[in-house]
C-alpha cells in the first residue's frame, strides 16, 4: 500500500507546487483521490521531493496500480486517459475558481491572465505536454518565408480493444461535440474524449456568450479556441469579422482567425461556431504586401495583395474602418465569378465562395488578412478544384484549414515512419519492384528527389526529405489558392480587386 500512498502524495505535492491546489484543500483533494481509487485506508507517508515538469510519470504509477486492482478493464490509452483526467480533476480548482482567478488577473493585464490560464492548462495535464513532445516539428525555408511543419504523433492509434469497445457503446448526443461547454468536467467514454480536467473561461463578444479555452493539441504556442455558447454551425457573416476584431481588442497580444464555413475549405468541425488563436507569429503574418490596392472609400485603410501561395488581401487601419472594408470585400467575393479561372460563385442554391479571415493588432491599428476560398469540385478534381490535387495526397489530403492557411502544415502521423522508409530507399537506391506496396504513393516524388540530389547519403537524406516536404507543402497551399501564382492568375486577382473596389464605393 505504501507505493500507492506515496504516489498520491507525490501528485498532491505536484499540484501544490504548480498552483493547482492550495494548502487548505489538501485533505479534501486526498480524500477525493482515495475515493476514486476505492481506498478506505490512509497512512501518512513522506513523498520524495522529485521535481516533476509534468504529472505524467506519477499518474502512470497510480493508473498502473489501479489496473492491478482491476479498476481498469482494458488498460488501453482511451481508458487510461479517462483515469488520467479524473485523477487530475481531484487536485484542481473548480470552474468558478478558475474564472475568478482569470478575471482578477485580466483586470490588471490580459496577458497576465492568459499566461496563468495557459500554465494551468498544462499543469493539469489537459494539455499533455509529454505526449505532444513526441510530435516531429521543423522549419523549412521557402520562397514565401520559413514555413512550419509538424507531423502529429500525439494522437496514438486506436487499440483493437478500443475499437471493439466503441462498437459496444450506445449512441449518445451528450455532449453534442468536442467543443460544447458541456465537455467541462465530462468523464469521457470510448467514443468521446476525457475532459474531467478541462476548464473554460466565459468571454463576451458583441454582447453574446462565448467561451475561451486552450487546445489540448497545441500545434503552436498558446493555441487557443474561442467557441459559441450554443451548438450552432459555422457561419461567415459581418458578425464573424466583428467578433474577431473585438477579441483582439480585448486580447491584443493574441491573433485570432476563423475557418471558412463551407465543406472542403473549412475546418474539421463545421457544426459548432468557433475561432482559433494564440501567441505565435506565422509565416503569413511576416509576408509582405506585393501589390498595394487603393481604397478610395476607406482612405484610412491600407490594403494590398499579400505575397503568399494562397489568395490573401490584407487590410490595416482603425478598427471600424477595417471592419467595414472587410465586410464589403467579403460581400463582393461571395457573389463573384470568373469562369476563365474556374471561379463560380454558386451552383444553383449551393454557395462556393467564402473566406478564411485572421485578425491581429499592429500597435494601435487593427489588421485583417482575408483569404479567398472556393469549394467547387469537378470530375477531374473530386476532392476540390482549389484543394491539394491527387498527386499531393501522399503528403496532405485533409482540409486546408486555418492553421495550414497561415503556414503551419499539420501532417498525418503515418508520415514519420514513411519518411524513414523513404530515407532508406533513397540511400540504397531500392528498385521500384522492391518497394513496399503501401509506399508506392511516394514513388514519383521520390524519383524527383533522387534526380535532383545526385549525392544522397545517410548524413544528408533526412534533411533533404524534410526540406522537400516543405516545398511540397508550398505546392499544397498554391493548389488551395483561388488565384494561381502565374501571370494569368495575378491578372485575374487584379480583376477581382477592381471589381471589389467598385462594389465598395457603391455600398450605401
LINJO-V685699 format. One record per residue. OMEGA is omega in degrees with one decimal (* if undefined). Layout:
omega->{OMEGA:OMEGA}
This chain:
omega->{-176.9:-179.5:-177.8:177.8:178.5:-179.6:177.6:-178.9:177.4:178.7:177.5:178.9:176.5:-177.3:178.7:-176.5:-178.1:171.8:178.9:-168.2:174.6:-177.2:-177.8:-176.2:-173.7:-178.3:178.5:-178.4:179.0:179.7:176.2:177.6:178.5:-179.9:-179.7:-177.1:177.5:179.1:178.4:179.0:175.6:173.4:178.2:176.8:178.6:179.3:177.2:-177.5:-179.7:-179.4:-179.9:174.6:-179.8:177.0:-173.4:-178.0:-178.5:174.7:178.4:179.0:-178.0:-177.1:174.0:178.4:-179.9:178.0:177.8:179.4:178.1:173.3:172.9:-178.3:-171.6:-176.6:177.4:-178.5:-178.5:-179.1:177.8:177.7:177.3:179.1:178.5:-178.1:-179.0:179.3:180.0:179.0:-180.0:-175.3:-177.7:173.1:176.6:-179.1:-178.6:179.3:177.3:-179.3:-179.5:-179.3:179.9:-174.8:170.4:179.1:-178.6:-179.6:175.7:-174.9:180.0:-179.3:176.8:-179.8:-179.0:175.4:-178.6:-176.6:178.1:178.2:178.1:-179.0:175.1:-177.4:-178.8:-178.0:169.1:166.9:-173.7:-173.4:-179.4:-179.7:-178.9:179.0:178.3:-179.5:174.4:-177.6:174.0:177.8:-177.6:174.9:178.2:178.0:179.5:-177.8:-176.2:-178.6:179.4:178.2:176.1:168.5:-171.3:177.6:-176.3:178.8:-179.0:177.2:-179.4:173.9:177.1:177.4:179.3:179.5:178.5:179.8:179.0:-179.7:-179.5:-174.2:172.9:-179.9:-179.0:178.0:179.1:-16.4:-175.4:176.5:-175.4:179.1:-173.3:177.7:-177.5:175.0:-176.6:-179.5:-178.5:-173.7:-177.1:178.6:175.9:-176.9:-176.5:-173.6:178.4:-178.7:179.9:-176.7:-178.4:176.4:177.7:-179.1:178.0:172.2:179.0:173.4:-176.2:179.6:179.8:178.4:172.4:179.2:-177.3:176.7:172.4:176.5:177.1:-175.6:177.9:177.8:177.5:-173.2:176.4:178.8:-175.9:177.8:176.4:-172.3:-178.6:179.2:179.9:177.4:-179.0:-174.0:174.0:177.9:178.3:-178.1:179.4:-177.9:179.1:-178.5:180.0:178.1:-180.0:-179.7:177.9:179.9:-178.2:171.0:-179.5:-179.2:-171.7:179.8:-179.6:162.8:172.8:-179.9:179.3:167.9:174.3:-172.9:-179.4:176.6:179.8:-178.1:178.6:179.3:-176.7:179.7:178.4:-173.6:-178.3:-177.4:-178.1:176.3:173.3:-179.3:179.1:179.5:-179.7:178.5:179.1:-179.7:-178.5:178.5:-179.9:-176.2:-177.3:172.0:-178.4:178.2:179.9:-178.9:177.4:175.9:-177.4:-179.7:-177.3:-176.4:-179.7:-176.4:172.1:-177.6:177.3:175.7:-175.7:176.1:-172.6:-177.1:174.9:-173.2:-169.5:172.4:-179.1:177.5:-179.3:179.9:176.6:-173.1:-175.2:-178.3:176.6:178.9:-176.0:177.8:-179.4:178.8:-178.9:176.6:178.6:179.3:177.8:-179.0:-173.9:-176.6:-172.9:174.4:173.1:-176.1:-178.3:177.4:172.8:-177.9:176.3:-171.5:-175.6:167.2:-172.3:179.2:-176.0:179.0:177.8:-176.3:174.3:-178.2:167.4:-178.5:177.3:-178.4:176.3:175.3:171.1:-174.1:179.2:-178.0:177.0:-177.2:174.5:168.2:-179.8:-178.9:-177.2:-177.8:175.2:-172.5:178.7:172.4:177.5:177.2:-179.5:-177.6:-176.1:178.4:179.7:177.7:179.7:-174.6:176.4:-179.4:-169.4:-178.6:178.1:-175.0:175.5:177.3:-173.9:179.5:-173.0:178.4:172.6:-176.3:-174.0:-175.0:177.9:-179.8:-176.5:174.7:175.5:179.3:172.6:-171.6:-175.6:-177.0:-179.4:-175.2:-178.6:179.3:-178.0:177.7:175.9:179.0:178.6:178.1:178.9:179.1:-177.2:-178.4:-175.7:179.5:-176.0:-179.6:-175.4:-177.5:179.2:178.9:169.6:-175.1:-178.6:-178.1:-173.8:176.9:-179.8:-169.7:-176.0:178.6:-178.2:177.7:178.6:177.6:-178.9:179.9:-178.0:-178.3:-176.0:-176.6:-179.7:-177.9:175.2:-176.1:-174.3:-170.4:-178.0:176.6:178.9:-178.8:179.0:177.5:-177.4:172.7:178.6:179.0:177.0:178.3:174.9:179.6:175.2:-179.4:178.2:176.6:-178.3:178.5:-177.4:174.7:-176.0:-175.1:177.8:-175.3:179.0:179.3:179.7:178.3:177.4:176.8:179.0:178.5:178.7:-177.8:175.7:177.5:-177.9:179.8:176.9:179.3:179.7:-176.7:-179.0:178.8:175.7:*}
